[in-house]
Amino acid sequence: MAGKSVVNGRGEAARRFGLDLERVVQHGPLEEAFFVVVLAVVAGIIGGLGAYLFHWMIGAAGLVFARATGAAGGGVPWRTALFRVLSPAAGIFIVVASTTFLAKEVKGHGVPQLLEALALHGGRLRWPVAVFGTVLPAVTIGSGGSAGPEGPIAQIGGAFGSLFAQLLRLPDRYVSLLLACGSAAGIAATFKAPIAGAFFGLEVILGSYAMGAVVPVFVSALVGTTLFERLEGPGLVTPTPAYTVVHPTELGAMLLLGILAGAVGLLYTRGLTMGEDFFENLHWPWWLTPLVGGAVVGLLGLVLPDVLGVGYKAIEDATAGKMAIGLMAILLVAKFVATVLTLGAGGTGGVLAPSLYLGAMLGGTFGGIGHILFPNWMTSPAVYAVTGMGAVFAASAQAPLTAVTIVLEMTGDYRITTGVMAACSVAYLLHGSIFRDSMFTVRLARRGLVILRGTDVRMTERIPVKAALAPCVVVGGQTTVAQAIEAIETAEAGVVVVQDGRQVVGLAGLNDLRAVAGDDTRQSPVDEFIRRDFVSVDQHYSLEEAMRLLTLYDLPALPVIDATSDDEGFLGVVTPESIMRAYSTQTLVSLETGFKTRQLREDYGNRGGFGEAIIRSQSPVLGLTLAEVRLPRECVVVSVQHGGEVRIPHGDTVLQADDRVLLYCAPASRLDDVIAWLSGRSTDSGSP
């Protein structure tokens, strides 16, 4: 079937490029494999050139802003300082104005746009992503904003790879593959790390190590790195001195560093939405947020210049052991704040390089303190700075293989492989066990877009147990067995819950009670026959966890409680039947939403877009159910976020104040009117 889609869709574009796709398909797998490798080489060239172009643009933007600030200062120190403070504000303002009026889809840090395209659009990106995704991040970084180049470079390579595949009218699987190849080439070129770049394309972008993708992604990464080094020159991104391990127990210190890195990575992942939430809650005009946020970043940079821009020089000093312990600790906090403010105020740029920066400062601080306390057991802080780089990235990106290889290839020192692997593994596991979203997916999840990477996430892990509550019978301990059986036969859950006040003390299933309901026990208190070895679950537990507990303890039901209340109030029970019903309902609703979205994409030639409306107190839809909201036919509600919970929408979902409603509209030009109406900013009281 894939072959037929290639043949039927090749069009004149393929002929202009001299590719006879019909012959490729008809002559077996070897020629198709050769064709894929050729496409991977092209994607590698695009990624390598994109990385070189973006680095040049960062330098050009930095030169423009530097000259502007120097000329404006006129040699007077306080004027020069003033304009250096305002430089990030001016840069972020330009970016926000562009993303507000010209290219909304470029807002962010690059990689989420690629993941969204893969999940929802078959890897297809529009040309504004490639054009504005190249220019605007360069303005952010060049003006002094705290961000990295790798996200935009991955976006550049992926976007142009996707556009190239679309130009040839290839099917979705080729478009997705070339998007991953282009992004892998861009990352590989940026860090001069072909293996790490390839792992990035497979582990982060595709979320899969399928054999059909491994070879082309590695080919693209190699081509991109080779071309970039040819243009810019060879050499390590972060050259370091030769490291030595002075004591075997240092592996234990590396594991402890991994725990700290996991915590910092978790804070960093959560922090990427903190700045955005902070500025949104202020309800400022769109132009004021970048000016204030950028000015604060400029003030930080005036005191600590190393927090501005990418920060490779600071990373190099930390990994070479040239930075004081106290300064590294201060830069750890300052870089976090600067990055959160830069992206929260509307700047665009990557989040990978800041995670490496945070890791280097954390590791250097940890290693420096450890070396002072245990000079015979712990080597120089530089080793821990390098290890911390990989560990924080492994945690926040949820990509341990990419983290290990990127650190080793950036530094060129493979003698610390064991320590780096240990720290990265621990950090990855700690972050993943607490928070499943990575720094690349957290903003998508916040909008209700759950990216399924391979088999890493199942839908049952995203549905809370309170969505599967079943009616049950609640009785006191002195209720007779006969009375309990009579009551439970009318209850859907088929289980009786025995309470003492609001506390659950035991439960019993209908079959359990029937088995003991003899002539001499029917009038006995049910309290004598209940199971007391049950487990309760909080209302925010997932269906996946509930099913695991039901199976492990062989229970007929699980009591659900509200752990936030003082008395852990009982809310109801979940049973295997109610869990399956909730799963089926949520799946059907998701499939219906997905079908409507795909239908709109087909009707409007993939010209739709996603947008988010926040329900305010003046909104005309406040208090209405979704069934009562008269949206245009061209718009679909994808999700509704209430507080920290993302809900799959139903017709009876009630819209409340501060709810975030994620919409898909086609064409995308409809979004502004619909969002303005939903949020109450439109003067039109009727539907848009």
KAKA-V542530 format. One record per pair of residues at least 4 apart in sequence whose ideal C-beta (glycine too) atoms are under 8 Angstrom apart, sorted by the first residue. I is the first residue (numbers start at 1). J is the second residue. Records with the same first field share a line. If there is no record, write none. Layout:
I = J ; J
//
This chain:
1 = 5
2 = 6 ; 171 ; 173
3 = 7 ; 25 ; 26
4 = 8
5 = 9 ; 171
6 = 10 ; 21 ; 22 ; 24 ; 25 ; 170 ; 171 ; 174
7 = 21 ; 22 ; 25
9 = 169 ; 170 ; 171
10 = 14 ; 15 ; 19 ; 21 ; 22 ; 168 ; 169
11 = 15 ; 169
12 = 16
13 = 17 ; 167 ; 168 ; 169
14 = 19 ; 20 ; 21 ; 168 ; 169
15 = 19
17 = 167 ; 168
19 = 24 ; 35 ; 168
20 = 24
21 = 25 ; 35 ; 168
22 = 26
23 = 27 ; 31
24 = 31 ; 32 ; 35
25 = 32
27 = 31
28 = 32
29 = 33
30 = 34
31 = 35
32 = 36
33 = 37 ; 215
34 = 38
35 = 39
36 = 40 ; 174 ; 177 ; 212 ; 215 ; 216
37 = 41 ; 215 ; 216 ; 219
38 = 42
39 = 43 ; 164 ; 165 ; 174 ; 177 ; 178 ; 181 ; 216
40 = 44 ; 178 ; 181 ; 215 ; 216 ; 217 ; 219 ; 220 ; 223
41 = 45 ; 219 ; 220 ; 223
42 = 46 ; 164
43 = 47 ; 157 ; 161 ; 164 ; 178 ; 181 ; 182 ; 185 ; 216 ; 220
44 = 48 ; 181 ; 182 ; 185 ; 219 ; 220 ; 221 ; 222 ; 223 ; 224 ; 227
45 = 49 ; 185 ; 223 ; 224 ; 227
46 = 50 ; 157 ; 160 ; 161 ; 164 ; 182 ; 185
47 = 51 ; 153 ; 156 ; 157 ; 160 ; 161 ; 181 ; 182 ; 183 ; 184 ; 185 ; 186 ; 188 ; 189 ; 220 ; 223 ; 224
48 = 52 ; 185 ; 186 ; 189 ; 223 ; 224 ; 225 ; 226 ; 227 ; 228 ; 231
49 = 53 ; 227
50 = 54 ; 134 ; 153 ; 156 ; 157 ; 160 ; 182 ; 186
51 = 55 ; 153 ; 156 ; 157 ; 185 ; 186 ; 189 ; 190 ; 224 ; 228
52 = 56 ; 189 ; 227 ; 228 ; 231 ; 232
53 = 57 ; 134 ; 156
54 = 58 ; 134 ; 137 ; 138 ; 149 ; 152 ; 153 ; 156
55 = 59 ; 149 ; 190 ; 232
56 = 60
57 = 61 ; 134 ; 135 ; 138 ; 142
58 = 62 ; 138 ; 141 ; 142 ; 149 ; 310
59 = 63 ; 142
60 = 64 ; 138 ; 142
61 = 65 ; 91 ; 138 ; 139 ; 141 ; 142 ; 143
62 = 66 ; 141 ; 142 ; 143 ; 309
63 = 67 ; 142
64 = 68 ; 142
65 = 69 ; 87 ; 90 ; 91 ; 142 ; 143 ; 144
66 = 70
67 = 71
68 = 72 ; 83 ; 87
69 = 73 ; 80 ; 83 ; 84 ; 86 ; 87
70 = 80
72 = 79 ; 80 ; 83
73 = 77 ; 79 ; 80 ; 81 ; 82 ; 83
74 = 79
75 = 80
76 = 80
77 = 81
78 = 82
79 = 83
80 = 84
81 = 85 ; 302
82 = 86
83 = 87
84 = 144 ; 298 ; 301 ; 302
85 = 89 ; 295 ; 298 ; 299 ; 301 ; 302
86 = 90 ; 294 ; 295 ; 298
87 = 91 ; 143 ; 144 ; 298
88 = 92 ; 143 ; 144 ; 145 ; 294 ; 295 ; 297 ; 298 ; 301 ; 308 ; 342
89 = 93 ; 290 ; 291 ; 292 ; 293 ; 294 ; 295 ; 297 ; 298
90 = 94 ; 143 ; 294
91 = 95 ; 139 ; 140 ; 142 ; 143 ; 144 ; 145 ; 294 ; 347
92 = 96 ; 140 ; 143 ; 145 ; 290 ; 291 ; 293 ; 294 ; 297 ; 342 ; 345 ; 346 ; 347
93 = 97 ; 287 ; 290 ; 291 ; 294
94 = 98 ; 136 ; 139 ; 143
95 = 99 ; 136 ; 137 ; 139 ; 140 ; 290 ; 346 ; 347 ; 348
96 = 100 ; 286 ; 287 ; 289 ; 290 ; 345 ; 346 ; 347
97 = 101 ; 287
98 = 102 ; 103 ; 106 ; 132 ; 136
99 = 103 ; 104 ; 106 ; 107 ; 132 ; 136 ; 346 ; 348
100 = 104 ; 286
102 = 128 ; 132
103 = 107 ; 128 ; 129 ; 131 ; 132 ; 133 ; 136
104 = 609 ; 611 ; 668
105 = 113 ; 126 ; 128 ; 129 ; 609
106 = 113 ; 128 ; 129 ; 132 ; 133 ; 136 ; 348
107 = 346 ; 348
108 = 112 ; 113 ; 343 ; 348 ; 443
109 = 147 ; 151 ; 152 ; 343 ; 348 ; 349 ; 350 ; 351
110 = 114 ; 133 ; 137 ; 150 ; 151 ; 152 ; 153 ; 154 ; 155 ; 348 ; 349 ; 350
111 = 115 ; 151 ; 154 ; 155 ; 183 ; 204 ; 205 ; 350 ; 351 ; 440
112 = 116 ; 440 ; 441 ; 443 ; 444
113 = 117 ; 125 ; 129 ; 133 ; 155
114 = 118 ; 125 ; 154 ; 155 ; 158 ; 179 ; 183 ; 205
115 = 119 ; 205 ; 440 ; 441 ; 444 ; 451
116 = 120 ; 121 ; 444 ; 449 ; 451 ; 610
117 = 121 ; 122 ; 123 ; 124 ; 125 ; 158 ; 162 ; 179
118 = 122 ; 123 ; 176 ; 179 ; 180 ; 205 ; 206
119 = 449 ; 451 ; 452
120 = 449 ; 597
121 = 125 ; 601 ; 606
122 = 172 ; 175 ; 176
123 = 162 ; 165 ; 172 ; 175 ; 176 ; 177 ; 178 ; 179 ; 180
124 = 162 ; 166 ; 172 ; 175 ; 606
125 = 129 ; 130 ; 158 ; 159 ; 162 ; 163 ; 179
126 = 606
127 = 131 ; 163
128 = 132 ; 133
129 = 133 ; 155 ; 159
130 = 134 ; 156 ; 159 ; 160 ; 163
131 = 135
132 = 136
133 = 137 ; 152 ; 155 ; 156 ; 159 ; 348
134 = 138 ; 152 ; 156
135 = 139
136 = 140 ; 348
137 = 141 ; 147 ; 149 ; 151 ; 152 ; 348 ; 349 ; 350
138 = 142 ; 152
139 = 143
140 = 145 ; 147 ; 342 ; 347 ; 348 ; 349
141 = 145 ; 147 ; 148 ; 149 ; 309 ; 310 ; 349
142 = 309
143 = 294
144 = 297 ; 298 ; 301 ; 308 ; 309
145 = 294 ; 297 ; 308 ; 309 ; 342 ; 347 ; 349
146 = 297 ; 307 ; 308 ; 309 ; 311 ; 335 ; 338 ; 339 ; 341 ; 342 ; 349 ; 354
147 = 151 ; 310 ; 339 ; 342 ; 343 ; 347 ; 348 ; 349 ; 350 ; 351 ; 353 ; 354
148 = 310 ; 349 ; 350 ; 351 ; 352 ; 353 ; 354 ; 356
149 = 153 ; 190 ; 310 ; 349 ; 350 ; 353
150 = 154 ; 186 ; 187 ; 190 ; 191 ; 350 ; 352 ; 353
151 = 155 ; 349 ; 350 ; 351 ; 352
152 = 156 ; 348 ; 349 ; 350
153 = 157 ; 186 ; 187 ; 189 ; 190 ; 350
154 = 158 ; 183 ; 186 ; 187 ; 200 ; 205 ; 350
155 = 159 ; 183 ; 186
156 = 160 ; 182 ; 186
157 = 161 ; 181 ; 182 ; 183 ; 184 ; 185 ; 186 ; 187 ; 224
158 = 162 ; 179 ; 180 ; 182 ; 183 ; 186 ; 205
159 = 163 ; 179 ; 182
160 = 164 ; 182
161 = 165 ; 178 ; 179 ; 180 ; 181 ; 182 ; 183
162 = 166 ; 175 ; 178 ; 179 ; 182
163 = 167
164 = 168 ; 178
165 = 170 ; 174 ; 175 ; 177 ; 178 ; 179
166 = 170 ; 175
170 = 174 ; 175 ; 178
171 = 175
172 = 176
173 = 177
174 = 178
175 = 179
176 = 180 ; 206
177 = 181 ; 212 ; 213 ; 216 ; 217
178 = 182
179 = 183 ; 205
180 = 184 ; 201 ; 202 ; 205 ; 206 ; 213 ; 217
181 = 185 ; 201 ; 216 ; 217 ; 219 ; 220
182 = 186 ; 220
183 = 187 ; 200 ; 201 ; 205
184 = 188 ; 197 ; 198 ; 200 ; 201 ; 202 ; 205 ; 217 ; 220 ; 221 ; 224
185 = 189 ; 197 ; 220 ; 221 ; 223 ; 224 ; 225
186 = 190 ; 197 ; 224
187 = 191 ; 193 ; 196 ; 197 ; 200 ; 201 ; 221
188 = 192 ; 193 ; 194 ; 196 ; 197 ; 198 ; 200 ; 220 ; 221 ; 222 ; 224 ; 225
189 = 197 ; 224 ; 225 ; 227 ; 228 ; 229
190 = 197 ; 228
191 = 196 ; 197 ; 237 ; 406 ; 409 ; 410
192 = 225 ; 228 ; 229 ; 234 ; 235 ; 236 ; 237 ; 409 ; 410
193 = 197 ; 225 ; 237 ; 405 ; 406 ; 409 ; 410
194 = 198 ; 218 ; 221 ; 222 ; 224 ; 225 ; 409
195 = 199 ; 221 ; 405 ; 409
196 = 200 ; 402 ; 405 ; 406 ; 409 ; 410
197 = 201 ; 221 ; 224 ; 225
198 = 202 ; 214 ; 217 ; 218 ; 220 ; 221 ; 222
199 = 203 ; 399 ; 401 ; 402 ; 405
200 = 204 ; 205 ; 399 ; 402 ; 406
201 = 205 ; 206 ; 217 ; 220 ; 221
202 = 206 ; 208 ; 209 ; 213 ; 214 ; 217
203 = 207 ; 209 ; 399 ; 401 ; 402
204 = 397 ; 399 ; 402 ; 438 ; 440
206 = 210 ; 213 ; 217 ; 453
207 = 451 ; 452 ; 453 ; 454 ; 456
208 = 213 ; 453 ; 454
209 = 213 ; 214
210 = 214
211 = 215
213 = 217
214 = 218
215 = 219
216 = 220
217 = 221
218 = 222
219 = 223
220 = 224
221 = 225
222 = 226
223 = 227
224 = 228
225 = 229
226 = 230
227 = 231
228 = 232
229 = 233 ; 234
235 = 239
236 = 240 ; 410 ; 411 ; 412
237 = 312 ; 410
238 = 312 ; 315 ; 316 ; 319 ; 410 ; 411
239 = 316 ; 320 ; 411 ; 412
240 = 319 ; 320 ; 382 ; 386 ; 411 ; 412 ; 413
241 = 320 ; 321 ; 382
242 = 413 ; 415
243 = 379 ; 380 ; 382 ; 383 ; 386 ; 413 ; 415 ; 416
244 = 379 ; 415
245 = 250 ; 379 ; 383 ; 415 ; 416 ; 419
246 = 250 ; 376 ; 377 ; 378 ; 379
247 = 376 ; 377 ; 378 ; 379
249 = 253 ; 377
250 = 254 ; 377 ; 378 ; 379 ; 419
251 = 255 ; 418 ; 419 ; 422
252 = 256
253 = 257 ; 370 ; 377 ; 378 ; 384
254 = 258 ; 384 ; 387 ; 418 ; 419 ; 420 ; 422 ; 423
255 = 259 ; 422 ; 423 ; 426
256 = 260 ; 366
257 = 261 ; 362 ; 363 ; 366 ; 367 ; 384 ; 387 ; 388 ; 391 ; 423
258 = 262 ; 391 ; 422 ; 423 ; 424 ; 425 ; 426 ; 427 ; 430
259 = 263 ; 426 ; 427 ; 430
260 = 264 ; 362 ; 366
261 = 265 ; 359 ; 362 ; 363 ; 388 ; 391 ; 392 ; 394 ; 395 ; 423 ; 426 ; 427
262 = 266 ; 391 ; 395 ; 426 ; 427 ; 428 ; 429 ; 430 ; 431
263 = 267 ; 430
264 = 268 ; 332 ; 358 ; 359 ; 362 ; 392 ; 395
265 = 269 ; 355 ; 391 ; 392 ; 393 ; 394 ; 395 ; 396 ; 427 ; 431 ; 439
266 = 270 ; 395 ; 396 ; 430 ; 431 ; 434 ; 435
267 = 271 ; 336
268 = 272 ; 336 ; 354 ; 355 ; 358 ; 392 ; 396 ; 439
269 = 395 ; 396 ; 431 ; 435 ; 437 ; 438 ; 439 ; 442
270 = 274 ; 435 ; 442
271 = 275 ; 336 ; 339 ; 340
272 = 276 ; 340 ; 343 ; 351 ; 439 ; 442 ; 443
273 = 277 ; 442 ; 443 ; 446
274 = 278 ; 340 ; 344
275 = 279 ; 293 ; 340 ; 341 ; 342 ; 343 ; 344 ; 345
276 = 280 ; 343 ; 344 ; 443
277 = 281 ; 344
278 = 282 ; 344
279 = 284 ; 289 ; 293 ; 344 ; 345
280 = 614
282 = 289
284 = 288 ; 289 ; 292
285 = 289
287 = 291
288 = 292
289 = 293 ; 345 ; 346
290 = 294 ; 345 ; 346 ; 347
291 = 295
292 = 296 ; 345
293 = 297 ; 341 ; 342 ; 344 ; 345 ; 346 ; 347
294 = 298 ; 342 ; 345 ; 347
295 = 299
296 = 300 ; 341
297 = 301 ; 307 ; 308 ; 338 ; 341 ; 342 ; 345
298 = 302
299 = 303
300 = 304 ; 307 ; 308 ; 334 ; 337 ; 338
301 = 305 ; 307 ; 308 ; 338
304 = 330 ; 331 ; 334
306 = 311 ; 313 ; 314 ; 331
307 = 311 ; 331 ; 334 ; 335 ; 338
308 = 338
310 = 353
311 = 315 ; 335 ; 353 ; 354 ; 357
312 = 316 ; 353
313 = 317
314 = 318 ; 323 ; 331 ; 357 ; 360 ; 361
315 = 319 ; 356 ; 357 ; 360 ; 389
316 = 320
317 = 322 ; 323
318 = 322 ; 323 ; 328 ; 360 ; 361 ; 363 ; 364 ; 381 ; 382 ; 385
319 = 360 ; 364 ; 382 ; 385 ; 386 ; 389 ; 411
320 = 382
321 = 380 ; 381 ; 382 ; 385
323 = 327 ; 328 ; 364
324 = 328
325 = 329 ; 364 ; 365 ; 368 ; 369 ; 372 ; 381
326 = 330
327 = 331
328 = 332 ; 360 ; 361 ; 364 ; 365 ; 368 ; 381 ; 385
329 = 333 ; 361 ; 365
330 = 334
331 = 335 ; 357 ; 361
332 = 336 ; 358 ; 361 ; 362 ; 365
333 = 337
334 = 338
335 = 339 ; 354 ; 357 ; 358 ; 361
336 = 340 ; 354 ; 358
337 = 341
338 = 342
339 = 343 ; 351 ; 354
340 = 344
341 = 345
342 = 347 ; 349
343 = 347 ; 348 ; 349 ; 351
350 = 354
351 = 355 ; 396 ; 439 ; 440
352 = 356 ; 393 ; 397
353 = 357
354 = 358
355 = 359 ; 392 ; 393 ; 396 ; 397 ; 439
356 = 360 ; 389 ; 392 ; 393
357 = 361
358 = 362 ; 392
359 = 363 ; 385 ; 388 ; 389 ; 390 ; 391 ; 392 ; 393
360 = 364 ; 385 ; 386 ; 388 ; 389
361 = 365 ; 385 ; 388
362 = 366 ; 388 ; 392
363 = 367 ; 381 ; 384 ; 385 ; 386 ; 387 ; 388 ; 389 ; 391
364 = 368 ; 381 ; 382 ; 384 ; 385 ; 388
365 = 369 ; 381
366 = 370 ; 381 ; 384 ; 388
367 = 371 ; 378 ; 379 ; 380 ; 381 ; 382 ; 383 ; 384 ; 385 ; 388
368 = 372 ; 381 ; 384
369 = 373
370 = 374 ; 377 ; 378 ; 381 ; 384
371 = 375 ; 378 ; 379 ; 380 ; 381
373 = 378
374 = 378
378 = 384
379 = 383
381 = 385
382 = 386
383 = 387 ; 416 ; 419
384 = 388
385 = 389
386 = 390 ; 407 ; 411 ; 413 ; 416 ; 420
387 = 391 ; 407 ; 416 ; 419 ; 420 ; 423
388 = 392 ; 423
389 = 393 ; 407 ; 410
390 = 394 ; 403 ; 404 ; 406 ; 407 ; 420 ; 423 ; 424
391 = 395 ; 403 ; 420 ; 423 ; 424 ; 426 ; 427
392 = 396 ; 427
393 = 397 ; 399 ; 402 ; 403 ; 406 ; 407
394 = 398 ; 399 ; 400 ; 402 ; 403 ; 404 ; 423 ; 424 ; 425 ; 427 ; 428
395 = 427 ; 428 ; 430 ; 431 ; 432
396 = 431 ; 438 ; 439
397 = 402 ; 403 ; 438 ; 439 ; 440
398 = 428 ; 431 ; 432 ; 436 ; 438
399 = 403 ; 428 ; 438
400 = 404 ; 424 ; 425 ; 428
401 = 405
402 = 406
403 = 407 ; 424 ; 428
404 = 408 ; 417 ; 420 ; 421 ; 424
405 = 409
406 = 410
407 = 411 ; 420
408 = 412 ; 413 ; 414 ; 416 ; 417 ; 420
416 = 420
417 = 421
418 = 422
419 = 423
420 = 424
421 = 425
422 = 426
423 = 427
424 = 428
425 = 429
426 = 430
427 = 431
428 = 432
429 = 433
430 = 434
431 = 435
432 = 436
436 = 457 ; 461
437 = 441 ; 442 ; 445
438 = 442
441 = 445 ; 451
442 = 446
443 = 447
444 = 449 ; 450 ; 451
445 = 449 ; 450 ; 451 ; 646
446 = 641 ; 660
447 = 610 ; 612 ; 639 ; 641 ; 660 ; 662
448 = 638 ; 639 ; 640 ; 641 ; 646 ; 660 ; 662
449 = 610 ; 638 ; 639 ; 662
450 = 457 ; 462 ; 646
451 = 457
452 = 456 ; 457
453 = 457
457 = 461 ; 462
458 = 462 ; 544
459 = 463 ; 583 ; 586 ; 587 ; 590
460 = 542 ; 543 ; 544 ; 547 ; 583
461 = 542 ; 543 ; 544 ; 545
462 = 542 ; 646
463 = 467 ; 468 ; 542 ; 543 ; 582 ; 583 ; 586
464 = 539 ; 540 ; 541 ; 542 ; 543 ; 645
465 = 469 ; 537 ; 539 ; 540 ; 541 ; 542 ; 543 ; 545 ; 546 ; 558 ; 560 ; 574 ; 579
466 = 539 ; 540 ; 560 ; 571 ; 572
467 = 543 ; 582 ; 586
468 = 543 ; 546 ; 574 ; 578 ; 579 ; 581 ; 582 ; 583
469 = 560 ; 571 ; 572 ; 573 ; 574 ; 578
470 = 492 ; 493 ; 557 ; 572 ; 573 ; 574 ; 575 ; 577 ; 578
471 = 491 ; 492 ; 493 ; 572
472 = 491 ; 492 ; 493 ; 495 ; 496 ; 497 ; 557 ; 572 ; 573
473 = 484 ; 487 ; 488 ; 491 ; 493 ; 495 ; 496 ; 497
474 = 496 ; 497 ; 498 ; 499 ; 570
475 = 479 ; 483 ; 484 ; 487 ; 496 ; 497 ; 498 ; 499 ; 526
476 = 498 ; 499 ; 500
477 = 498 ; 500 ; 505 ; 525 ; 526 ; 527 ; 530
478 = 525 ; 527
479 = 483 ; 484 ; 498 ; 525 ; 526
480 = 484 ; 522 ; 523 ; 524 ; 525 ; 526
481 = 485 ; 513 ; 516 ; 517 ; 521 ; 522 ; 523 ; 524 ; 525 ; 526 ; 529
482 = 486 ; 517 ; 522 ; 523
483 = 487 ; 526
484 = 488 ; 496 ; 508 ; 513 ; 526
485 = 489 ; 510 ; 513 ; 514 ; 517
487 = 491 ; 496
488 = 494 ; 495 ; 496 ; 510 ; 513
489 = 510
491 = 495 ; 496
492 = 578
493 = 557 ; 573 ; 575 ; 578
494 = 509 ; 510 ; 511 ; 556 ; 557 ; 575
495 = 507 ; 508 ; 509 ; 510 ; 556 ; 557 ; 573 ; 575
496 = 507 ; 508 ; 509 ; 510 ; 513 ; 526 ; 530
497 = 504 ; 506 ; 507 ; 559 ; 570 ; 573
498 = 504 ; 505 ; 506 ; 507 ; 508 ; 526 ; 527 ; 530
499 = 503 ; 504 ; 505 ; 570
500 = 505
501 = 567
502 = 567 ; 568 ; 569 ; 570
503 = 567 ; 568 ; 570
504 = 534 ; 536 ; 559 ; 561 ; 570
505 = 527 ; 530 ; 532
506 = 527 ; 530 ; 531 ; 532 ; 534
507 = 530 ; 531 ; 534 ; 555 ; 556 ; 557 ; 559 ; 573
508 = 512 ; 513 ; 526 ; 529 ; 530 ; 531 ; 556
509 = 513 ; 556 ; 557
510 = 514
511 = 515 ; 556
512 = 516 ; 529 ; 531 ; 556
513 = 517 ; 526 ; 529
516 = 521 ; 529
517 = 521 ; 522
518 = 522
520 = 524
521 = 529
524 = 528 ; 529
526 = 530
531 = 555
533 = 553
534 = 553 ; 555 ; 558 ; 559
535 = 549 ; 553 ; 555 ; 558
536 = 558 ; 559 ; 560 ; 561 ; 568
537 = 541 ; 545 ; 546 ; 549 ; 558 ; 559 ; 560 ; 561 ; 574
538 = 560 ; 561 ; 562 ; 563
539 = 560 ; 561 ; 562 ; 563 ; 571
540 = 645
541 = 545 ; 546 ; 560
542 = 546
543 = 547 ; 574 ; 579 ; 582 ; 583
544 = 548
545 = 549
546 = 550 ; 558 ; 574 ; 579
547 = 551 ; 576 ; 579
548 = 552
549 = 553 ; 555 ; 558
550 = 554 ; 555 ; 557 ; 558 ; 575 ; 576 ; 579
556 = 575
557 = 573 ; 574 ; 575
558 = 573 ; 574 ; 575
559 = 570 ; 572 ; 573
560 = 570 ; 571 ; 572 ; 573 ; 574
561 = 568 ; 569 ; 570 ; 571
562 = 568 ; 569 ; 571
563 = 568
565 = 569
573 = 578
574 = 578 ; 579
575 = 579
576 = 580
577 = 581
578 = 582
579 = 583
580 = 584
581 = 585
582 = 586
583 = 587
584 = 588
585 = 589
586 = 590 ; 648
587 = 591
588 = 592
589 = 593 ; 648 ; 649 ; 650
590 = 594 ; 648
591 = 595
592 = 596
593 = 597 ; 636 ; 637 ; 638 ; 648 ; 649
594 = 598
595 = 599
596 = 600 ; 636
597 = 601 ; 608 ; 636 ; 638 ; 664
598 = 602
599 = 603
600 = 604 ; 608 ; 634 ; 636 ; 664 ; 665 ; 666
601 = 605 ; 606 ; 608 ; 666
603 = 666
604 = 608 ; 634 ; 666 ; 667
607 = 666 ; 667 ; 668
608 = 664 ; 665 ; 666 ; 667 ; 668
609 = 664 ; 665 ; 666 ; 667 ; 668 ; 671
610 = 638 ; 662 ; 663 ; 664
611 = 662 ; 663 ; 665 ; 668 ; 671 ; 672 ; 674 ; 675
612 = 660 ; 661 ; 662 ; 663 ; 675
613 = 660 ; 661 ; 663 ; 674 ; 675 ; 678 ; 679
614 = 658 ; 659 ; 660 ; 661 ; 679
615 = 619 ; 621 ; 622 ; 655 ; 656 ; 657 ; 658 ; 659 ; 660 ; 661 ; 678 ; 679 ; 680
616 = 622 ; 657 ; 658 ; 679 ; 680 ; 681
617 = 622 ; 657 ; 680
618 = 622 ; 680
619 = 655 ; 678 ; 679 ; 680
620 = 677 ; 680 ; 685
621 = 628 ; 629 ; 655 ; 678
622 = 655 ; 656 ; 657 ; 680
623 = 654 ; 655 ; 656
624 = 628 ; 629 ; 654 ; 655
625 = 629 ; 651 ; 652 ; 653 ; 654 ; 655
626 = 637 ; 640 ; 649 ; 650 ; 651 ; 652 ; 653 ; 655
627 = 651 ; 652
629 = 655 ; 678 ; 687
630 = 687
631 = 635 ; 636 ; 637 ; 663 ; 674 ; 687
632 = 665 ; 670 ; 674 ; 687 ; 688
634 = 665 ; 666 ; 667 ; 670
635 = 663 ; 664 ; 665 ; 670 ; 674
636 = 663 ; 664 ; 665
637 = 649 ; 661 ; 662 ; 663
638 = 649 ; 662 ; 663 ; 664
639 = 646 ; 647 ; 648 ; 649 ; 661 ; 662
640 = 646 ; 647 ; 649 ; 653 ; 655 ; 659 ; 660 ; 661 ; 662
641 = 645 ; 646 ; 647 ; 659 ; 660 ; 661 ; 662
642 = 647 ; 656 ; 659
647 = 653
649 = 653
655 = 659 ; 661
661 = 678
663 = 671 ; 674 ; 675 ; 678
665 = 670 ; 671 ; 674
666 = 670
670 = 674 ; 688
671 = 675
672 = 676
673 = 677 ; 682 ; 688
674 = 678 ; 688
675 = 679
676 = 681 ; 682 ; 688
677 = 681 ; 682 ; 684 ; 687 ; 688
682 = 688
684 = 688
//
